């Protein structure tokens, strides 16, 4: 019998170069398409908006196919969000279990689901709105909501990084702030 933790996160092997290339390409295509679509959502740049929207739809479709058909243990396989595993992880995290900080968080599975649904629905309703103009308001609302899901994704990834390596993350942040202040001083006093 498997525990809910094991069911949520099957053992993963090291990703192949092809898997990593696919994931990085997917992230680049989707994030680029989303940014362009979001920033070109007015009438003057409608052609760019449509092209970016269809690019996002294609990227999401390819990712969904890869996630469904990838073998167990592959980084391409969709993680299954399970409430029991998530609550167990939170309990262990709050009790000070160091392993909970280091292992892959089950929150990532929930965020992946939210992103696929949110951004996917925005892209899909955009395609529908091409043929059914009455869907434009729904598409616009889903696009606006997706922006908040994307920001939540970025915040979660950063928070989990800080949780996993608090000293290193603090050092990186300090270094970034120092470089910002140095650059600012150089601009003021060349």
ABEGO torsion letter per residue (X at the ends): XBBAAAAABBBBBBBBAAAAAAAAAAAAAAAAAAAAAAAAABAAAAAAAAAAAAAAAAAAAAAAAAAAABBBGBAABBBBBBAAAAAAAAAAAAAGBAAAAABBBAAAAAAAAAAAAAAAAAAAAAAAAAABAAAAAAAAAAAAAAAAAAAAAAAAAAAAAAAABAAAAAAAAAAAAAAAAAAAAAAABX
